[in-house]
């Protein structure tokens, strides 16, 4: 559609023009500039998980079962170690003595340290390893660990379902939101940036949720269970082990605080890079024609380098969490091993209990390290979900009335602009006090220089934007009193920029009519001069084209969009210079197709080639948002005003070209 709004875009790489259905294209503020609130964004996303609450409860129960069994394991293994060690020590003591007598004998021999250790053990002098008991304990350990695995496996399966359903709803919410936001929102957002939010950011949220939801629950429960077992075995060693926890939390918090802004920058630069790639690939031909490959590559390199720097900083800073906490965990291990060894030597603890405690200390530091390491994912995931929430929080278009007016089954098609005023920005009025009437069946042509407000009239009629003052009526009904669906159901558009989607030619023609039959499609194609070239194709109407319309020419694509509008049978037709990009020979066919389409319909034609609108019922000449002339082709030529000057300039240009 023609761009006739004043551009206020910042300086940027020259490239293919950005086209949109309306609104100023310069207001392209990038996301991530405002301060981020990770806590509120994270809490809001957790509220999005409410539909999964029963499953999350089940996941928690499974996690409790899995962690409980996993926590019991080391204690039982410690018991197995005691059975083995007690048997080995008991076999070295004289048989027939009690433990007390054996300890007394060792002290009498001067082996006080060995005697202290034996006094704290459950030994029978002269009796070796009880392998039956050892086997039973090990069998129980195997069953416990197998049960922990099975509970964990079911938990993982359920977690995957919860995550994917949550992300499914999030994608559905985003899709629904994109249909509710006003057209001005898309005018202010680079397409690649918007796509990055809808795809990359949501995928990152899914990955973060998948890797953290189950792990957070398991890690927290493991910390609680292991801590309880540690205090049960030895409050002293538990106190020693806990000395490193505050330091670990401090280190993790400091590193996480430094990584927050880095992840915001990472995803902001991702959106900027995607926006540039989408724009340059879409306009690759123009970039090549104008020799802007070097500038495009330079901009890509700059944004790619910015993304690399931001990602590198984010990953490096957050990546230091695990080695830092790993060092503290190893330090804790050394302290526990030394103190535990002294306690065994003094007889205050058994070797199995020390072994179990060391395992628990590892199990205790590991989930803390995992929770801290998950700050990497959480910071990135929350940054992404915040960008998605910014999209979801964008203002919706004004809602349809609660009790909308209704049009008759077949409206007459009288359109009236009554004292309409409109501006895209409050400080730059575009249309002021405009009044026009299009009677049923009339063709209203709109001409004027770029920026005059031609396309804006169409945007207002379609209710892509709402008027600031005045009103627009269809058969006497204010269009704001109608639902947008009912209003747009009476309107058909053929744009200067053709739009086709990946599918067959028949599917493209039938796009605007649900349940259209093959016969209806063929009839529309015949009426708009499409049938003759479609039948030359190998697969005819079943020929598959992509979204760029590969395999058909520019004129043929335009004819397909005209056939699509013809099949929809609208009451009011809007044509936006549909012949501007085709050759003269094809223009004749397109013009015939449009004449067939306009027959009996109220039509608005935005025209640059004035020769195509000579038969219009009324021609409006617009300048600076106002109608400066109005009349038929002959009347306007006779007045010698703005229309005559435009017409003469085109005629003179044509003569010059022929010469």
C-alpha positions as CSV (number, residue, x, y, z in Angstrom):
1,X,0.0,0.0,0.0
2,X,1.2,3.4,-0.8
3,X,3.2,5.1,2.0
4,X,2.0,8.7,2.4
5,X,2.8,9.4,6.0
6,X,5.7,11.6,7.0
7,X,8.7,9.4,7.9
8,X,10.6,10.1,11.1
9,X,12.9,7.2,11.0
10,X,16.4,7.5,12.5
11,X,19.4,7.2,10.3
12,X,19.9,3.6,9.1
13,X,21.6,1.5,6.5
14,X,20.1,2.3,3.1
15,X,18.3,-0.7,1.8
16,X,14.9,-1.9,0.5
17,X,12.0,0.3,1.6
18,X,10.0,-0.8,4.6
19,X,6.3,-1.0,3.7
20,X,3.4,-1.3,6.0
21,X,-0.3,-0.7,6.0
22,X,-0.2,2.5,7.9
23,X,1.4,4.6,10.6
24,X,4.7,6.3,10.9
25,X,7.6,3.9,10.3
26,X,10.2,5.8,12.3
27,X,8.9,5.1,15.8
28,X,10.9,1.8,16.1
29,X,12.0,1.9,19.8
30,X,13.8,-1.3,20.7
31,X,12.7,-3.3,23.7
32,X,14.8,-3.8,26.8
33,X,15.5,-0.1,27.3
34,X,13.3,0.3,30.4
35,X,14.5,-1.1,33.8
36,X,13.7,-4.8,34.2
37,X,12.0,-6.3,37.2
38,X,13.0,-9.9,37.3
39,X,11.1,-10.7,40.5
40,X,7.7,-9.5,39.3
41,X,8.3,-11.0,35.8
42,X,9.2,-14.4,37.3
43,X,6.3,-14.3,39.7
44,X,3.9,-13.4,36.8
45,X,5.2,-16.3,34.8
46,X,4.6,-18.7,37.7
47,X,1.0,-17.5,37.8
48,X,0.8,-18.5,34.2
49,X,1.4,-22.1,35.4
50,X,-1.8,-22.2,37.4
51,X,-3.6,-24.5,35.0
52,X,-0.9,-27.0,35.6
53,X,-1.2,-26.8,39.4
54,X,-2.4,-30.4,39.9
55,X,0.4,-31.8,37.8
56,X,2.9,-29.7,39.6
57,X,1.7,-31.1,42.9
58,X,2.1,-34.6,41.5
59,X,5.6,-33.7,40.3
60,X,6.4,-32.4,43.7
61,X,5.1,-35.6,45.3
62,X,7.2,-37.7,42.9
63,X,10.2,-35.5,43.6
64,X,9.7,-36.0,47.4
65,X,9.6,-39.8,46.9
66,X,12.6,-39.8,44.6
67,X,14.7,-37.5,46.8
68,X,13.7,-39.4,50.0
69,X,14.9,-42.7,48.6
70,X,18.1,-41.0,47.2
71,X,18.8,-39.5,50.7
72,X,18.3,-42.8,52.5
73,X,20.8,-44.5,50.2
74,X,24.1,-43.1,51.6
75,X,23.1,-43.9,55.1
76,X,22.5,-47.5,54.1
77,X,25.7,-47.6,52.3
78,X,27.4,-46.3,55.4
79,X,25.8,-49.2,57.3
80,X,27.3,-51.6,54.7
81,X,30.7,-50.0,55.2
82,X,30.3,-50.5,58.9
83,X,29.5,-54.2,58.5
84,X,32.5,-54.7,56.3
85,X,34.9,-52.6,58.4
86,X,33.6,-54.1,61.7
87,X,34.1,-57.6,60.4
88,X,37.7,-56.8,59.3
89,X,38.6,-55.3,62.6
90,X,36.7,-58.0,64.6
91,X,38.7,-60.7,62.8
92,X,42.0,-59.2,64.2
93,X,40.8,-59.3,67.8
94,X,41.1,-62.4,70.0
95,X,38.1,-64.7,69.9
96,X,36.1,-65.4,73.0
97,X,36.4,-61.9,74.4
98,X,33.7,-59.3,74.8
99,X,34.2,-55.9,73.2
100,X,35.0,-54.3,76.5
101,X,37.6,-56.9,77.3
102,X,39.2,-56.5,73.9
103,X,39.3,-52.7,74.4
104,X,40.8,-53.0,77.9
105,X,43.5,-55.4,76.5
106,X,44.4,-52.9,73.7
107,X,44.8,-50.1,76.3
108,X,47.0,-52.4,78.4
109,X,49.1,-52.9,75.3
110,X,49.4,-49.1,74.9
111,X,47.2,-49.0,71.8
112,X,44.9,-46.3,73.2
113,X,44.0,-44.8,69.8
114,X,43.0,-48.2,68.4
115,X,41.1,-48.9,71.6
116,X,39.2,-45.6,71.3
117,X,38.2,-46.5,67.7
118,X,37.1,-50.0,68.6
119,X,35.1,-48.7,71.5
120,X,32.9,-46.8,69.0
121,X,32.4,-49.7,66.7
122,X,29.9,-52.6,66.7
123,X,32.4,-55.5,66.7
124,X,32.5,-59.0,67.9
125,X,36.1,-60.1,68.7
126,X,37.1,-63.1,66.6
127,X,34.2,-62.8,64.2
128,X,34.8,-61.7,60.5
129,X,32.6,-60.0,57.9
130,X,28.8,-60.9,58.0
131,X,28.4,-61.3,54.3
132,X,24.7,-62.3,54.6
133,X,23.9,-59.1,56.3
134,X,26.1,-57.1,53.9
135,X,24.3,-58.7,50.9
136,X,20.9,-57.8,52.4
137,X,21.9,-54.2,52.9
138,X,23.3,-53.9,49.4
139,X,20.1,-55.4,47.9
140,X,18.0,-52.9,49.8
141,X,20.3,-50.1,48.5
142,X,19.8,-51.3,44.9
143,X,16.0,-51.4,45.3
144,X,16.0,-47.9,46.9
145,X,18.1,-46.4,44.1
146,X,16.0,-48.1,41.4
147,X,12.9,-46.7,43.1
148,X,14.4,-43.3,43.2
149,X,15.2,-43.6,39.5
150,X,11.7,-44.6,38.5
151,X,10.1,-41.8,40.5
152,X,12.5,-39.4,38.9
153,X,11.8,-40.7,35.4
154,X,8.0,-40.3,35.8
155,X,8.7,-36.9,37.3
156,X,10.7,-35.9,34.2
157,X,8.0,-37.1,31.8
158,X,5.3,-35.1,33.7
159,X,7.6,-32.1,33.8
160,X,8.1,-32.2,30.0
161,X,4.3,-32.2,29.6
162,X,3.8,-29.3,32.0
163,X,6.4,-27.2,30.2
164,X,5.2,-27.9,26.7
165,X,1.6,-27.2,27.6
166,X,2.5,-24.0,29.3
167,X,4.6,-22.8,26.3
168,X,1.7,-23.9,24.0
169,X,-0.6,-21.6,25.9
170,X,2.0,-18.8,25.9
171,X,2.3,-19.1,22.1
172,X,-1.4,-19.1,21.8
173,X,-1.7,-16.0,23.9
174,X,0.9,-14.2,21.8
175,X,-0.9,-15.3,18.6
176,X,-4.2,-14.0,20.0
177,X,-2.5,-10.8,21.1
178,X,-1.1,-10.1,17.6
179,X,-4.6,-10.1,16.3
180,X,-5.8,-7.7,19.0
181,X,-3.1,-5.0,18.9
182,X,-3.7,-2.0,16.6
183,X,-2.0,-1.7,13.3
184,X,0.2,1.1,14.7
185,X,1.9,-1.4,16.9
186,X,3.3,-3.3,13.9
187,X,4.3,0.1,12.3
188,X,6.5,0.8,15.3
189,X,8.1,-2.7,15.5
190,X,10.7,-4.0,13.1
191,X,9.5,-7.3,11.8
192,X,12.6,-9.3,12.7
193,X,12.4,-7.9,16.2
194,X,8.8,-9.0,16.6
195,X,9.6,-12.4,15.1
196,X,12.5,-12.8,17.6
197,X,10.1,-12.3,20.5
198,X,7.5,-14.7,19.1
199,X,10.1,-17.5,18.3
200,X,13.5,-17.1,19.9
201,X,12.3,-15.7,23.2
202,X,9.5,-18.2,23.6
203,X,11.9,-21.0,22.7
204,X,14.3,-19.8,25.3
205,X,11.5,-19.6,27.9
206,X,10.6,-23.2,27.1
207,X,14.2,-24.3,27.4
208,X,14.7,-22.5,30.7
209,X,11.5,-23.9,32.2
210,X,12.3,-27.4,31.0
211,X,15.7,-27.3,32.7
212,X,14.8,-25.6,35.9
213,X,11.2,-26.5,36.9
214,X,12.0,-30.1,37.9
215,X,15.6,-29.3,38.9
216,X,14.6,-26.5,41.3
217,X,12.1,-28.8,43.1
218,X,14.5,-31.6,43.3
219,X,17.4,-29.4,44.4
220,X,15.5,-27.7,47.2
221,X,14.1,-31.0,48.5
222,X,17.6,-32.6,48.3
223,X,19.0,-29.7,50.4
224,X,16.3,-30.2,53.0
225,X,16.6,-34.0,53.2
226,X,20.4,-34.1,53.2
227,X,20.6,-31.4,55.8
228,X,18.3,-33.4,58.1
229,X,20.4,-36.5,57.7
230,X,23.6,-34.6,58.3
231,X,22.3,-33.3,61.6
232,X,21.1,-36.7,62.5
233,X,24.5,-38.2,61.9
234,X,26.7,-35.5,63.5
235,X,25.5,-32.0,64.5
236,X,29.1,-31.0,64.8
237,X,30.1,-31.9,61.2
238,X,26.8,-30.5,60.0
239,X,27.7,-27.2,61.6
240,X,31.1,-27.3,60.0
241,X,29.6,-28.1,56.6
242,X,27.2,-25.2,56.9
243,X,30.0,-22.7,57.4
244,X,30.5,-22.5,53.6
245,X,26.8,-22.0,52.7
246,X,26.5,-18.3,53.4
247,X,29.7,-17.7,51.5
248,X,28.4,-19.7,48.5
249,X,25.1,-17.8,48.5
250,X,27.0,-14.5,48.6
251,X,29.2,-15.5,45.7
252,X,26.2,-16.7,43.7
253,X,24.2,-13.5,44.4
254,X,27.1,-11.2,43.4
255,X,27.7,-13.1,40.1
256,X,24.0,-13.2,39.3
257,X,23.7,-9.5,39.9
258,X,26.4,-8.8,37.4
259,X,24.9,-11.2,34.8
260,X,21.4,-9.7,34.8
261,X,22.0,-6.7,32.5
262,X,24.2,-8.8,30.3
263,X,21.3,-11.2,29.5
264,X,19.0,-8.3,28.8
265,X,21.6,-7.0,26.3
266,X,22.0,-10.4,24.8
267,X,18.4,-10.8,23.9
268,X,18.0,-7.2,22.8
269,X,20.9,-7.6,20.4
270,X,19.4,-10.8,19.2
271,X,16.2,-9.0,18.2
272,X,18.2,-6.2,16.5
273,X,20.2,-8.7,14.5
274,X,17.2,-10.7,13.5
275,X,15.5,-7.5,12.4
276,X,18.4,-6.6,10.1
277,X,18.7,-10.1,8.7
278,X,14.9,-10.2,7.9
279,X,15.0,-6.8,6.3
280,X,18.1,-7.4,4.2
281,X,17.0,-10.9,3.0
282,X,13.5,-9.7,2.2
283,X,15.0,-6.9,0.0
284,X,18.0,-8.9,-1.2
285,X,17.4,-8.0,-4.8
286,X,17.3,-4.3,-4.1
287,X,20.4,-4.5,-1.9
288,X,22.2,-6.2,-4.8
289,X,20.9,-3.8,-7.4
290,X,22.0,-0.7,-5.5
291,X,25.3,-2.2,-4.5
292,X,24.7,-2.0,-0.8
293,X,26.1,-5.5,0.0
294,X,29.1,-4.0,1.7
295,X,27.1,-1.7,3.9
296,X,24.6,-4.5,4.7
297,X,27.5,-6.8,5.6
298,X,29.1,-4.1,7.7
299,X,25.9,-3.5,9.7
300,X,25.5,-7.3,10.1
301,X,29.0,-7.5,11.4
302,X,28.5,-4.7,13.8
303,X,25.3,-6.1,15.2
304,X,26.7,-9.7,15.2
305,X,29.7,-8.4,17.1
306,X,27.5,-6.6,19.6
307,X,25.5,-9.8,20.1
308,X,28.8,-11.8,20.5
309,X,30.1,-9.3,23.1
310,X,26.8,-9.3,25.1
311,X,26.5,-13.1,25.0
312,X,30.1,-13.6,25.8
313,X,29.9,-11.4,28.8
314,X,26.7,-12.9,30.0
315,X,27.9,-16.5,29.6
316,X,31.3,-15.8,31.1
317,X,30.0,-14.0,34.1
318,X,27.3,-16.5,34.9
319,X,29.6,-19.4,34.0
320,X,32.0,-18.4,36.9
321,X,29.3,-19.5,39.4
322,X,29.9,-23.2,39.1
323,X,33.7,-23.2,39.4
324,X,33.5,-20.7,42.3
325,X,31.0,-22.8,44.2
326,X,32.9,-26.0,43.2
327,X,36.0,-24.6,44.9
328,X,34.0,-23.9,48.1
329,X,32.5,-27.4,47.9
330,X,36.0,-28.9,47.7
331,X,37.1,-26.8,50.6
332,X,34.1,-28.0,52.6
333,X,34.9,-31.6,51.6
334,X,38.5,-31.3,52.9
335,X,37.3,-29.9,56.2
336,X,34.6,-32.6,56.7
337,X,37.1,-35.3,55.8
338,X,39.7,-34.1,58.3
339,X,37.3,-33.5,61.2
340,X,35.5,-36.8,60.4
341,X,38.7,-38.7,60.4
342,X,39.6,-37.3,63.8
343,X,36.1,-38.3,65.1
344,X,36.5,-41.9,63.9
345,X,40.0,-42.1,65.5
346,X,38.5,-40.9,68.8
347,X,35.6,-43.4,68.6
348,X,33.0,-40.7,68.5
349,X,31.8,-41.7,65.0
350,X,31.9,-44.9,62.9
351,X,33.7,-45.0,59.6
352,X,30.4,-45.7,57.8
353,X,28.9,-42.6,59.3
354,X,31.8,-40.5,58.1
355,X,31.5,-42.0,54.7
356,X,27.8,-41.3,54.6
357,X,28.4,-37.8,55.9
358,X,30.9,-37.1,53.1
359,X,28.4,-38.3,50.6
360,X,25.8,-36.1,52.1
361,X,28.1,-33.1,52.1
362,X,28.6,-33.7,48.4
363,X,24.9,-34.1,47.9
364,X,24.4,-31.0,49.9
365,X,26.8,-28.8,48.0
366,X,25.8,-30.2,44.6
367,X,22.1,-28.9,44.6
368,X,23.3,-25.6,46.0
369,X,25.8,-25.4,43.1
370,X,23.0,-26.4,40.7
371,X,20.6,-23.8,42.0
372,X,23.3,-21.2,41.7
373,X,24.3,-22.4,38.2
374,X,20.6,-22.2,37.2
375,X,20.9,-18.5,37.7
376,X,22.5,-18.6,34.2
377,X,19.3,-20.1,32.7
378,X,16.9,-18.2,35.0
379,X,18.4,-14.8,34.1
380,X,18.2,-15.5,30.4
381,X,14.8,-17.1,30.6
382,X,13.3,-14.2,32.7
383,X,14.8,-11.7,30.3
384,X,13.1,-13.5,27.5
385,X,9.7,-13.9,29.2
386,X,9.8,-10.2,30.1
387,X,10.2,-9.3,26.4
388,X,7.2,-11.6,25.7
389,X,5.2,-9.9,28.4
390,X,6.0,-6.5,26.9
391,X,4.3,-7.8,23.8
392,X,1.4,-9.2,25.7
393,X,1.0,-5.9,27.7
394,X,0.9,-3.7,24.5
395,X,-2.4,-1.8,24.4
396,X,-5.2,-3.5,22.5
397,X,-7.1,-1.8,19.8
398,X,-10.3,-0.2,20.9
399,X,-12.9,-3.0,21.5
400,X,-15.9,-3.5,19.4
401,X,-19.2,-2.2,20.9
402,X,-21.1,-4.4,23.3
403,X,-24.2,-4.1,21.2
404,X,-23.0,-3.4,17.7
405,X,-25.2,-2.1,14.9
406,X,-26.0,-4.4,12.0
407,X,-25.9,-3.9,8.3
408,X,-28.5,-5.3,6.0
409,X,-27.7,-8.6,4.2
410,X,-26.6,-6.7,1.1
411,X,-25.6,-3.1,2.0
412,X,-26.0,-0.5,-0.7
413,X,-22.5,0.8,-0.3
414,X,-22.9,4.5,0.4
415,X,-19.8,5.8,2.2
416,X,-19.6,9.2,3.8
417,X,-16.6,10.9,5.5
418,X,-18.2,13.6,7.7
419,X,-15.8,16.3,9.0
420,X,-13.1,13.8,9.6
421,X,-9.8,14.8,11.4
422,X,-6.9,12.5,12.0
423,X,-3.2,12.5,12.9
424,X,-0.7,9.7,13.5
425,X,0.9,11.8,16.2
426,X,-0.8,14.6,18.2
427,X,1.7,17.3,17.2
428,X,1.4,16.5,13.4
429,X,-2.2,16.9,12.2
430,X,-2.6,15.1,8.8
431,X,-6.3,15.3,7.9
432,X,-8.5,18.2,9.1
433,X,-12.2,18.6,8.5
434,X,-12.5,16.3,5.5
435,X,-15.9,15.5,4.1
436,X,-16.7,13.3,1.0
437,X,-19.5,11.1,-0.1
438,X,-19.3,8.0,-2.3
439,X,-22.7,7.0,-3.6
440,X,-23.5,3.3,-4.3
441,X,-21.7,2.1,-7.4
442,X,-19.5,5.1,-7.8
443,X,-15.8,5.0,-8.3
444,X,-13.9,7.5,-6.2
445,X,-10.3,8.1,-7.4
446,X,-7.8,9.6,-4.9
447,X,-4.7,11.3,-6.3
448,X,-2.0,13.5,-4.9
449,X,1.6,13.6,-4.0
450,X,3.2,11.2,-1.5
451,X,2.2,12.2,2.0
452,X,-1.0,13.8,1.0
453,X,-3.1,11.3,3.0
454,X,-4.4,9.0,0.3
455,X,-3.7,5.7,2.0
456,X,-4.7,7.2,5.3
457,X,-8.3,7.6,4.0
458,X,-8.3,3.9,3.2
459,X,-6.8,3.0,6.7
460,X,-9.6,5.0,8.3
461,X,-12.3,3.4,6.2
462,X,-10.9,-0.1,7.1
463,X,-10.7,1.0,10.7
464,X,-7.0,0.1,10.8
465,X,-7.0,3.5,12.7
466,X,-10.0,5.3,14.2
467,X,-10.7,9.0,13.4
468,X,-9.9,11.6,16.0
469,X,-12.9,13.8,15.1
470,X,-16.0,13.4,12.9
471,X,-17.2,10.0,11.7
472,X,-17.2,7.6,8.7
473,X,-20.5,6.0,7.8
474,X,-21.5,3.0,5.7
475,X,-25.2,3.3,4.6
476,X,-25.7,5.9,7.4
477,X,-24.2,3.7,10.1
478,X,-21.1,4.9,12.0
479,X,-18.4,2.3,11.3
480,X,-17.3,2.5,14.9
481,X,-20.8,1.1,15.8
482,X,-20.1,-2.0,13.7
483,X,-17.8,-4.9,14.7
484,X,-14.6,-4.8,12.7
485,X,-15.3,-8.2,11.3
486,X,-18.7,-7.1,9.9
487,X,-17.2,-3.9,8.5
488,X,-14.3,-5.6,6.8
489,X,-16.5,-8.4,5.6
490,X,-18.0,-5.7,3.3
491,X,-14.7,-4.4,2.1
492,X,-12.3,-5.9,-0.5
493,X,-8.8,-4.8,-1.1
494,X,-6.3,-5.1,-4.0
495,X,-3.0,-3.7,-2.9
496,X,0.0,-2.5,-4.8
497,X,2.1,-5.0,-3.0
498,X,0.7,-8.4,-3.8
499,X,0.5,-11.0,-1.0
500,X,0.4,-14.7,-1.7
501,X,1.0,-17.6,0.7
502,X,2.6,-21.0,0.2
503,X,-0.1,-23.2,-1.3
504,X,-1.9,-23.9,-4.6
505,X,-3.3,-21.2,-6.9
506,X,-6.8,-22.4,-6.1
507,X,-6.2,-22.0,-2.4
508,X,-4.8,-18.5,-2.9
509,X,-7.9,-17.4,-4.9
510,X,-10.3,-19.0,-2.3
511,X,-8.5,-17.4,0.6
512,X,-11.2,-14.9,1.4
513,X,-14.2,-17.3,1.2
514,X,-14.6,-20.3,3.4
515,X,-15.8,-23.3,1.6
516,X,-15.5,-21.9,-1.9
517,X,-16.0,-24.6,-4.5
518,X,-13.7,-25.2,-7.5
519,X,-16.4,-24.0,-9.8
520,X,-16.6,-20.7,-8.0
521,X,-12.9,-20.3,-8.1
522,X,-12.8,-20.9,-11.8
523,X,-15.7,-18.5,-12.4
524,X,-13.8,-15.7,-10.5
525,X,-10.6,-16.5,-12.4
526,X,-12.4,-16.4,-15.8
527,X,-14.0,-13.0,-14.9
528,X,-10.7,-11.5,-14.0
529,X,-8.6,-12.9,-16.9
530,X,-6.7,-15.4,-14.6
531,X,-8.0,-18.6,-16.1
532,X,-6.1,-18.3,-19.4
533,X,-2.6,-18.3,-17.8
534,X,-3.4,-20.8,-15.1
535,X,-4.4,-23.4,-17.7
536,X,-1.0,-23.0,-19.3
537,X,0.6,-24.3,-16.1
538,X,1.3,-28.0,-15.9
539,X,-0.8,-28.5,-12.7
540,X,-3.3,-25.8,-13.5
541,X,-5.2,-24.6,-10.4
542,X,-3.3,-27.2,-8.3
543,X,0.0,-25.5,-9.1
544,X,1.8,-24.8,-5.8
545,X,3.5,-21.5,-5.3
546,X,5.5,-20.2,-2.3
547,X,4.9,-17.1,-0.3
548,X,7.0,-15.0,-2.8
549,X,4.8,-16.2,-5.7
550,X,7.7,-18.0,-7.4
551,X,6.8,-19.3,-10.8
552,X,4.3,-16.5,-11.7
553,X,5.1,-13.0,-12.9
554,X,4.3,-9.8,-11.1
555,X,1.3,-9.2,-13.3
556,X,0.0,-12.7,-12.8
557,X,0.3,-12.3,-9.1
558,X,-1.7,-9.1,-9.3
559,X,-4.4,-10.9,-11.3
560,X,-4.5,-13.6,-8.6
561,X,-5.2,-11.0,-5.9
562,X,-7.9,-9.4,-8.1
563,X,-9.5,-12.8,-8.5
564,X,-9.4,-13.4,-4.8
565,X,-11.2,-10.1,-4.2
566,X,-13.7,-10.9,-7.0
567,X,-14.6,-14.2,-5.3
568,X,-15.1,-12.5,-2.0
569,X,-17.8,-10.3,-3.6
570,X,-17.3,-7.2,-1.4
571,X,-19.8,-4.3,-1.3
572,X,-16.9,-1.8,-1.3
573,X,-13.7,-2.2,-3.2
574,X,-10.4,-0.5,-2.4
575,X,-7.7,-0.6,-5.1
576,X,-4.3,0.7,-4.2
577,X,-2.5,1.4,-7.6
578,X,-2.7,-2.2,-8.6
579,X,-1.1,-1.6,-12.0
580,X,2.0,0.3,-11.0
581,X,4.4,-2.6,-11.1
582,X,3.3,-4.3,-14.3
583,X,4.2,-3.8,-17.9
584,X,1.9,-2.0,-20.3
585,X,0.6,-5.2,-22.0
586,X,-0.2,-6.8,-18.6
587,X,-1.7,-3.6,-17.4
588,X,-4.4,-3.9,-20.0
589,X,-5.4,-7.3,-18.6
590,X,-5.2,-6.0,-15.0
591,X,-7.3,-3.0,-15.9
592,X,-9.9,-5.2,-17.5
593,X,-9.9,-7.4,-14.5
594,X,-10.4,-4.5,-12.2
595,X,-13.2,-3.1,-14.3
596,X,-15.0,-6.4,-14.0
597,X,-14.3,-6.3,-10.2
598,X,-15.6,-2.7,-9.8
599,X,-18.8,-3.3,-11.7
600,X,-21.8,-2.5,-9.5
601,X,-19.6,-1.8,-6.4
602,X,-18.6,1.4,-4.6
603,X,-14.9,1.7,-5.3
604,X,-12.0,3.7,-3.9
605,X,-9.0,3.8,-6.2
606,X,-5.6,5.2,-5.1
607,X,-4.0,6.2,-8.4
608,X,-0.6,7.4,-9.5
609,X,-1.2,6.7,-13.2
610,X,-3.9,9.2,-13.9
611,X,-4.7,7.6,-17.3
612,X,-6.2,4.7,-15.4
613,X,-8.9,6.8,-13.7
614,X,-10.4,8.8,-16.5
615,X,-13.7,7.0,-16.1
616,X,-13.9,7.6,-12.3
617,X,-17.2,9.0,-11.1
618,X,-15.3,11.5,-9.0
619,X,-11.6,12.3,-8.6
620,X,-10.3,13.7,-5.3
621,X,-7.1,15.6,-5.4
622,X,-5.4,15.7,-2.0
623,X,-2.6,17.8,-0.6
624,X,-1.5,17.9,3.0
625,X,-4.5,15.9,4.2
626,X,-7.1,18.1,2.5
627,X,-9.1,17.8,-0.6
628,X,-8.0,20.7,-2.9
629,X,-10.0,19.7,-6.0
630,X,-12.9,17.4,-6.7
631,X,-14.6,16.5,-10.0
632,X,-14.5,14.3,-13.1
633,X,-11.4,13.9,-15.3
634,X,-12.7,16.4,-17.9
635,X,-13.9,18.9,-15.3
636,X,-10.6,18.9,-13.4
637,X,-8.6,19.3,-16.7
638,X,-10.7,22.2,-17.6
639,X,-10.1,24.1,-14.4
640,X,-6.3,24.0,-15.0
641,X,-5.5,23.3,-11.3
642,X,-3.5,20.8,-9.4
643,X,-4.9,17.8,-11.2
644,X,-4.2,19.3,-14.6
645,X,-0.7,20.0,-13.6
646,X,-0.2,16.4,-12.4
647,X,-1.8,15.1,-15.6
648,X,0.3,17.3,-17.8
649,X,3.5,16.4,-16.0
650,X,2.8,12.7,-16.6
651,X,1.9,13.2,-20.2
652,X,5.0,15.3,-20.8
653,X,7.1,12.6,-19.1
654,X,5.5,9.9,-21.3
655,X,6.2,12.0,-24.4
656,X,9.8,12.5,-23.3
657,X,10.2,8.7,-22.7
658,X,8.9,7.9,-26.2
659,X,11.2,10.5,-27.8
